[in-house]
Amino acid sequence: MQCNKSEHPLTSSRRDFLFVGTAGLLGLSLPQLLKANEVKTISAKAKSVINIYLPGGIAHQESWDPKYLAPIEYRGPLGSVETSITGQRFSENLQQTAKIADKITVVRSMFHGQAAHERGTESMLTGYRPSPALKYPSFGSVISKELGIRNNLPPYVQIPTPISEFSGPGYLSQQYSGFSINSDPASPGYRVRDLSLPNGVDQERFATRKSMLEAVDAHFRNAHRNEDRLTAMDSFYQKAFTLLDSPKARSAFDLTEESSKTKEAYGLNAAGQRMLLARRLVEGGVRFVTVTYGGWDHHDGIKNAINNQMPSFDKAFAALINDLDQRGLLDETLVLVTSEFGRTPKINATAGRDHWPGVFSIVMAGGGVRRGYFHGASDSTGAQPDNDPLSVENFAATVYQQVGIDPNKHLVTPDGRPVSIVYNGVAESKLLA
């Protein structure tokens, strides 16, 4: 809970009163409570985050961690390609990304214990292991709450739609939900909902409607001032009006301002245009962007499935990293490639791989992360971490630290319960430049 510096840390508001009362029940002493509320100042290395999420659980063996020396039943059906880092290889469909391996960090020792899609997704989007007692907020929602709006743009944007229920605000207010564009940037009719005035409504009519709505809202806010749903709705309206009022903010969503050459460099497909839009958004001031691409739950026929999806991802991701770097944005933009888990070490009877959270790979780049670094390793068959394992908690703590948020800070649930942003997580210093 963040307090106004001009006030005593324990104000007399209802929420703070509940916080104090609940803290006693949880066994926290007053000094512990004050320490929990203390805001630690952290210098931000990253101004924005792009999280490219590959839903379904991408096989580490057919992407970032090929087991090219293992027997065929573990190695799988695909070959591998040399990267720009001597001795390191990617799967054969990552040829463009292999050329820019010196600009990224590959973590080959990520792990958790959640083998179900929903539970793995929750872990990777919140930094928390699932609990029946509480729904935790996603990275985007926490960053939205803690860092707020910049340049009249939503702090948290989801391309093209929310990843899942776990990409939402959890126990936080709905006002920290991500703004979903609900349209594929690669489609011919791409148009972001709510970013243009309806037909027949000019600026004068828009201003009149806005003032009328503000009068009605003021009445309801006074009558129901403690209701979170009204607060969230008011926040949504204000953000919508801000976007409609700001041509510069709206232009961040407009891909027509990009040259044909740039669009083609990313790829004229879902992967390419979504990542290009993500670059425009962080360049404009959005703090956290999620990009969802493909479906990677390959229980059957993994060779054809990977061959169909990976080349588009490969081209787009390499273009994104190069583009950010050339524009001087990579050092201040933390780029992530994540998925809910990896796939089983051994190819199954239907030429696919099944769920495997024991070890898998993620990628990080920019935002103060090391360049050309391979963190940890899986064992010879890709079954478990061989060294330097990276937990969900430590991954989350690293992300928050890089954007200038103390992972040990406590947020407050609606019933006044203090909950740390990350539980027992420590930023992994080996990942950082």
C-alpha positions as CSV (number, residue, x, y, z in Angstrom):
1,M,0.0,0.0,0.0
2,Q,1.5,3.3,-1.1
3,C,0.9,6.3,1.2
4,N,1.0,10.0,0.4
5,K,4.3,11.3,1.7
6,S,2.5,14.2,3.4
7,E,0.3,11.9,5.5
8,H,1.0,9.6,8.4
9,P,1.6,6.0,7.1
10,L,-1.6,4.9,8.9
11,T,-4.3,7.2,7.8
12,S,-7.9,6.9,9.1
13,S,-9.4,5.7,5.8
14,R,-11.6,2.6,5.9
15,R,-9.2,0.6,3.7
16,D,-6.2,1.4,6.0
17,F,-8.3,0.6,9.0
18,L,-9.1,-2.8,7.6
19,F,-5.4,-3.3,6.7
20,V,-4.3,-2.6,10.2
21,G,-7.0,-4.9,11.7
22,T,-6.3,-7.7,9.3
23,A,-2.5,-7.4,9.9
24,G,-3.1,-8.1,13.5
25,L,-5.0,-11.3,12.7
26,L,-2.2,-12.3,10.4
27,G,0.3,-12.0,13.2
28,L,2.1,-8.8,12.0
29,S,3.3,-6.4,14.6
30,L,3.0,-2.7,14.1
31,P,6.7,-2.3,13.1
32,Q,6.3,-5.2,10.7
33,L,3.2,-3.5,9.3
34,L,5.0,-0.2,8.8
35,K,7.9,-2.0,7.1
36,A,5.4,-3.8,4.8
37,N,4.1,-0.3,3.8
38,E,7.5,1.2,3.3
39,V,8.2,1.9,-0.4
40,K,11.6,0.9,-1.6
41,T,13.0,3.2,-4.3
42,I,14.3,1.2,-7.3
43,S,15.8,2.7,-10.4
44,A,14.0,1.5,-13.5
45,K,16.1,0.1,-16.3
46,A,13.0,-0.6,-18.5
47,K,10.4,2.0,-19.4
48,S,8.1,-0.6,-21.0
49,V,7.6,-4.3,-21.3
50,I,6.5,-6.4,-24.3
51,N,5.5,-9.9,-23.3
52,I,5.1,-12.2,-26.3
53,Y,3.0,-15.1,-25.0
54,L,3.0,-18.4,-26.9
55,P,-0.2,-20.2,-25.6
56,G,-0.4,-23.9,-25.2
57,G,3.2,-24.6,-24.0
58,I,5.8,-24.4,-26.7
59,A,8.3,-27.3,-26.9
60,H,11.7,-26.1,-25.7
61,Q,13.3,-28.9,-27.8
62,E,11.8,-27.5,-31.0
63,S,12.7,-23.9,-30.2
64,W,15.3,-22.6,-27.8
65,D,16.9,-25.8,-26.5
66,P,17.3,-28.4,-29.2
67,K,18.7,-31.8,-28.0
68,Y,20.6,-32.4,-31.2
69,L,23.0,-34.9,-29.6
70,A,20.3,-37.0,-27.9
71,P,18.7,-40.2,-29.3
72,I,16.0,-39.6,-31.9
73,E,13.1,-40.3,-29.5
74,Y,14.3,-37.3,-27.4
75,R,15.8,-35.2,-30.1
76,G,12.6,-35.1,-32.1
77,P,12.0,-34.6,-35.8
78,L,13.7,-31.3,-36.4
79,G,17.3,-30.3,-36.9
80,S,19.1,-27.3,-35.4
81,V,20.9,-24.2,-36.5
82,E,24.1,-22.4,-35.3
83,T,23.5,-19.1,-33.5
84,S,25.7,-16.0,-33.4
85,I,27.0,-17.3,-30.0
86,T,29.7,-19.9,-30.5
87,G,28.6,-23.4,-29.3
88,Q,24.9,-22.4,-28.9
89,R,22.2,-23.7,-31.3
90,F,18.4,-23.1,-31.8
91,S,15.9,-25.3,-33.5
92,E,16.1,-25.2,-37.3
93,N,13.1,-22.8,-37.7
94,L,14.7,-20.0,-35.7
95,Q,17.2,-19.1,-38.4
96,Q,16.6,-15.3,-38.2
97,T,16.6,-15.2,-34.4
98,A,19.8,-17.3,-34.4
99,K,21.5,-14.3,-36.1
100,I,20.5,-11.9,-33.3
101,A,21.3,-14.3,-30.4
102,D,24.0,-11.8,-29.3
103,K,21.2,-9.3,-28.5
104,I,19.1,-11.6,-26.3
105,T,19.1,-13.8,-23.2
106,V,17.8,-17.3,-23.4
107,V,16.8,-19.0,-20.1
108,R,16.9,-22.8,-20.5
109,S,16.2,-23.7,-16.9
110,M,12.8,-22.2,-16.2
111,F,10.6,-24.5,-14.1
112,H,7.4,-24.8,-12.0
113,G,5.1,-27.6,-10.9
114,Q,1.9,-26.8,-12.8
115,A,1.2,-29.3,-15.6
116,A,-2.4,-28.0,-16.4
117,H,-2.7,-25.1,-18.9
118,E,-4.7,-22.9,-16.6
119,R,-2.4,-23.3,-13.7
120,G,0.7,-22.9,-15.7
121,T,-0.7,-19.8,-17.4
122,E,-1.6,-18.3,-14.0
123,S,2.0,-18.9,-12.7
124,M,3.6,-17.4,-15.7
125,L,1.4,-14.3,-15.9
126,T,1.2,-13.4,-12.2
127,G,4.5,-14.8,-10.7
128,Y,2.3,-16.7,-8.2
129,R,1.6,-20.4,-7.9
130,P,-2.2,-20.9,-8.1
131,S,-4.2,-20.6,-4.9
132,P,-7.9,-21.3,-4.3
133,A,-8.0,-18.5,-1.7
134,L,-7.0,-15.6,-3.9
135,K,-6.8,-14.6,-7.6
136,Y,-3.6,-12.7,-8.1
137,P,-3.1,-9.8,-10.5
138,S,-1.1,-10.1,-13.7
139,F,2.2,-8.3,-14.4
140,G,0.4,-5.9,-16.6
141,S,-2.2,-5.0,-14.0
142,V,0.3,-4.5,-11.3
143,I,2.4,-2.3,-13.6
144,S,-0.7,-0.4,-14.6
145,K,-1.5,0.3,-10.9
146,E,2.0,1.2,-9.8
147,L,3.2,3.2,-12.7
148,G,0.0,4.6,-14.3
149,I,-0.8,6.3,-17.5
150,R,1.8,7.9,-19.8
151,N,1.3,10.1,-22.8
152,N,-2.5,9.6,-22.6
153,L,-2.2,6.0,-23.5
154,P,-3.5,3.0,-21.6
155,P,-0.7,1.6,-19.4
156,Y,-1.6,-2.0,-20.3
157,V,-2.6,-3.2,-23.7
158,Q,-3.4,-6.7,-24.9
159,I,-2.9,-7.7,-28.6
160,P,-5.3,-8.8,-30.0
161,T,-7.3,-10.1,-26.9
162,P,-6.7,-11.1,-23.3
163,I,-4.5,-14.2,-23.0
164,S,-6.8,-15.6,-20.4
165,E,-8.6,-14.7,-17.2
166,F,-5.2,-14.7,-15.5
167,S,-4.0,-11.7,-17.6
168,G,-6.4,-9.6,-15.6
169,P,-6.3,-7.5,-12.4
170,G,-7.0,-10.4,-10.0
171,Y,-7.8,-8.9,-6.5
172,L,-7.0,-5.4,-7.7
173,S,-9.7,-3.0,-9.1
174,Q,-11.1,-3.6,-12.6
175,Q,-9.7,-0.3,-13.6
176,Y,-6.3,-2.0,-13.9
177,S,-7.5,-4.4,-16.6
178,G,-5.7,-4.4,-19.9
179,F,-7.1,-2.5,-22.9
180,S,-7.9,-5.1,-25.5
181,I,-7.8,-4.0,-29.2
182,N,-10.1,-6.9,-30.1
183,S,-8.9,-6.9,-33.7
184,D,-6.1,-8.6,-35.5
185,P,-3.6,-6.0,-36.9
186,A,-2.9,-8.3,-39.8
187,S,-6.5,-8.4,-41.0
188,P,-7.6,-6.1,-43.9
189,G,-10.3,-4.5,-41.8
190,Y,-8.0,-3.9,-38.8
191,R,-9.6,-1.2,-36.6
192,V,-9.2,-0.7,-32.9
193,R,-12.6,-0.5,-31.1
194,D,-13.5,2.7,-29.4
195,L,-10.7,4.8,-31.0
196,S,-12.8,6.8,-33.4
197,L,-16.1,8.8,-33.1
198,P,-19.3,7.0,-34.2
199,N,-20.8,8.0,-37.6
200,G,-22.7,11.3,-37.3
201,V,-20.9,12.5,-34.1
202,D,-18.6,15.4,-34.7
203,Q,-16.2,17.0,-32.1
204,E,-18.9,19.5,-30.9
205,R,-21.5,16.7,-30.3
206,F,-18.7,14.6,-28.6
207,A,-17.9,17.5,-26.2
208,T,-21.6,17.9,-25.4
209,R,-22.1,14.2,-24.7
210,K,-18.9,14.1,-22.6
211,S,-20.1,17.0,-20.3
212,M,-23.6,15.4,-19.9
213,L,-22.1,12.1,-19.0
214,E,-19.7,13.7,-16.5
215,A,-22.7,15.3,-14.8
216,V,-24.5,12.0,-14.5
217,D,-21.3,10.3,-13.3
218,A,-20.8,12.9,-10.6
219,H,-24.2,12.2,-9.2
220,F,-23.6,8.5,-9.0
221,R,-20.1,8.9,-7.6
222,N,-21.5,10.9,-4.7
223,A,-24.2,8.3,-4.0
224,H,-21.9,5.3,-4.3
225,R,-18.5,6.6,-3.7
226,N,-17.1,3.4,-2.1
227,E,-18.1,1.0,-4.9
228,D,-15.2,-0.4,-6.9
229,R,-17.3,-1.1,-10.0
230,L,-18.3,2.6,-10.3
231,T,-14.7,3.7,-9.7
232,A,-13.5,1.3,-12.4
233,M,-16.2,2.3,-14.8
234,D,-15.3,6.0,-14.3
235,S,-11.7,5.1,-15.0
236,F,-12.7,3.3,-18.2
237,Y,-14.7,6.4,-19.4
238,Q,-11.9,8.8,-18.6
239,K,-9.4,6.6,-20.5
240,A,-11.7,6.3,-23.4
241,F,-12.3,10.1,-23.6
242,T,-8.6,10.8,-23.3
243,L,-7.9,8.5,-26.3
244,L,-10.6,10.1,-28.3
245,D,-9.3,13.6,-27.4
246,S,-5.7,12.8,-28.3
247,P,-4.8,12.2,-32.0
248,K,-1.2,11.5,-30.9
249,A,-2.4,8.7,-28.6
250,R,-4.7,7.3,-31.2
251,S,-1.8,7.3,-33.8
252,A,0.1,4.7,-31.7
253,F,-2.5,2.1,-32.7
254,D,-2.4,3.1,-36.4
255,L,-0.3,0.8,-38.6
256,T,-1.0,2.8,-41.7
257,E,1.7,5.2,-40.5
258,E,4.3,2.4,-41.0
259,S,6.0,2.0,-44.3
260,S,5.4,-1.1,-46.5
261,K,9.1,-1.9,-46.1
262,T,8.8,-2.0,-42.3
263,K,5.6,-4.1,-42.4
264,E,7.2,-6.6,-44.8
265,A,10.3,-6.8,-42.6
266,Y,8.1,-7.9,-39.7
267,G,6.0,-10.1,-41.9
268,L,2.5,-9.5,-43.4
269,N,0.9,-12.0,-41.0
270,A,-0.4,-12.2,-37.5
271,A,3.0,-12.6,-35.8
272,G,4.6,-9.8,-37.8
273,Q,1.8,-7.2,-37.5
274,R,1.1,-7.9,-33.8
275,M,4.8,-7.4,-32.9
276,L,5.0,-4.2,-35.1
277,L,2.0,-2.8,-33.3
278,A,3.6,-3.6,-30.0
279,R,6.7,-1.7,-31.0
280,R,4.5,1.3,-31.9
281,L,2.7,1.2,-28.6
282,V,5.8,1.1,-26.4
283,E,7.3,3.8,-28.5
284,G,4.2,5.9,-27.9
285,G,4.3,5.3,-24.1
286,V,2.3,2.1,-23.2
287,R,4.0,0.5,-20.2
288,F,3.1,-3.1,-20.7
289,V,2.0,-4.9,-23.9
290,T,1.0,-8.5,-24.3
291,V,1.2,-10.1,-27.7
292,T,-0.4,-13.5,-28.1
293,Y,0.6,-15.6,-31.1
294,G,-0.2,-19.2,-32.3
295,G,-1.3,-22.3,-30.5
296,W,1.6,-24.5,-29.2
297,D,-0.2,-27.4,-27.5
298,H,1.3,-30.0,-29.8
299,H,0.4,-33.4,-28.5
300,D,0.3,-34.7,-32.1
301,G,2.3,-34.2,-35.2
302,I,4.7,-31.6,-33.7
303,K,6.9,-31.4,-36.8
304,N,4.2,-30.0,-39.2
305,A,2.7,-27.9,-36.4
306,I,6.0,-26.2,-35.6
307,N,6.9,-25.8,-39.3
308,N,3.7,-24.0,-39.9
309,Q,4.0,-21.5,-37.1
310,M,7.6,-20.9,-36.2
311,P,9.0,-19.3,-39.3
312,S,6.5,-16.4,-39.0
313,F,7.4,-16.0,-35.3
314,D,11.1,-16.2,-36.1
315,K,11.0,-13.4,-38.7
316,A,8.8,-11.1,-36.6
317,F,10.8,-11.6,-33.4
318,A,14.1,-11.0,-35.0
319,A,12.7,-7.9,-36.8
320,L,11.3,-6.6,-33.5
321,I,14.6,-6.9,-31.7
322,N,16.5,-5.3,-34.5
323,D,14.0,-2.5,-34.9
324,L,14.0,-1.6,-31.2
325,D,17.8,-1.7,-31.2
326,Q,18.1,0.5,-34.2
327,R,15.7,3.0,-32.8
328,G,17.5,3.1,-29.5
329,L,14.6,1.6,-27.7
330,L,15.9,-1.9,-26.8
331,D,17.8,-0.8,-23.8
332,E,14.7,0.7,-22.3
333,T,12.2,-2.0,-23.4
334,L,12.1,-5.3,-21.7
335,V,11.0,-8.0,-24.2
336,L,9.9,-11.4,-23.0
337,V,8.9,-14.6,-24.9
338,T,7.0,-16.9,-22.5
339,S,4.7,-19.8,-22.4
340,E,2.9,-21.8,-19.7
341,F,5.3,-24.7,-19.7
342,G,7.4,-26.9,-22.0
343,R,6.9,-30.4,-23.5
344,T,7.8,-33.9,-22.5
345,P,11.4,-35.0,-23.1
346,K,10.3,-38.0,-25.2
347,I,8.3,-37.9,-28.4
348,N,4.9,-39.7,-27.8
349,A,3.1,-42.4,-29.8
350,T,1.3,-39.7,-32.0
351,A,4.6,-37.9,-32.9
352,G,4.0,-35.1,-30.4
353,R,5.0,-34.1,-26.9
354,D,2.8,-33.7,-23.8
355,H,2.8,-31.1,-21.0
356,W,6.0,-30.7,-19.0
357,P,6.6,-28.0,-16.4
358,G,9.8,-29.7,-15.1
359,V,12.0,-27.5,-17.3
360,F,11.4,-25.2,-20.2
361,S,12.8,-22.1,-21.9
362,I,11.9,-18.4,-22.0
363,V,13.6,-15.5,-23.7
364,M,14.4,-12.0,-22.4
365,A,15.9,-9.0,-24.1
366,G,16.6,-5.3,-23.5
367,G,15.6,-3.4,-20.4
368,G,18.9,-4.0,-18.6
369,V,19.1,-7.7,-19.4
370,R,22.4,-9.2,-20.6
371,R,23.0,-9.6,-24.3
372,G,24.2,-12.8,-25.8
373,Y,23.7,-14.8,-22.6
374,F,22.4,-18.3,-22.1
375,H,21.2,-18.8,-18.5
376,G,21.1,-22.3,-17.0
377,A,20.7,-25.5,-18.9
378,S,18.4,-28.5,-19.0
379,D,19.8,-32.0,-18.7
380,S,20.8,-34.1,-21.8
381,T,17.2,-35.1,-22.5
382,G,15.5,-31.8,-21.6
383,A,13.8,-33.3,-18.5
384,Q,14.9,-31.1,-15.6
385,P,17.3,-28.2,-14.9
386,D,20.9,-29.1,-14.9
387,N,22.2,-25.9,-13.4
388,D,21.0,-22.4,-12.5
389,P,17.2,-23.2,-12.2
390,L,15.0,-20.1,-12.5
391,S,11.7,-20.2,-10.5
392,V,8.5,-18.3,-11.3
393,E,9.0,-16.1,-8.3
394,N,12.6,-15.1,-9.2
395,F,11.5,-14.5,-12.8
396,A,8.7,-12.2,-11.6
397,A,11.0,-10.4,-9.1
398,T,13.4,-9.7,-12.0
399,V,10.7,-8.3,-14.2
400,Y,9.4,-6.0,-11.5
401,Q,12.8,-4.8,-10.5
402,Q,13.7,-3.9,-14.0
403,V,10.6,-1.6,-14.4
404,G,11.4,0.0,-11.0
405,I,8.8,-1.7,-8.8
406,D,9.9,-3.3,-5.5
407,P,8.7,-6.9,-5.7
408,N,8.5,-7.0,-1.9
409,K,6.0,-4.2,-1.7
410,H,2.6,-5.1,-0.4
411,L,-0.7,-4.4,-2.2
412,V,-4.0,-4.7,-0.4
413,T,-6.9,-7.0,-1.3
414,P,-10.5,-5.7,-1.1
415,D,-10.9,-7.1,2.4
416,G,-7.8,-5.3,3.6
417,R,-5.3,-8.2,3.5
418,P,-1.7,-7.1,2.6
419,V,-0.2,-9.3,-0.1
420,S,3.4,-8.9,-1.4
421,I,3.7,-8.3,-5.2
422,V,6.0,-11.3,-5.3
423,Y,6.2,-13.9,-2.6
424,N,9.7,-15.0,-1.7
425,G,11.1,-13.9,-5.0
426,V,14.6,-12.5,-5.6
427,A,15.8,-10.8,-8.9
428,E,18.2,-13.1,-10.7
429,S,21.4,-11.0,-10.9
430,K,23.0,-13.3,-13.5
431,L,20.4,-12.2,-16.0
432,L,21.2,-8.5,-15.6
433,A,23.8,-6.4,-17.5
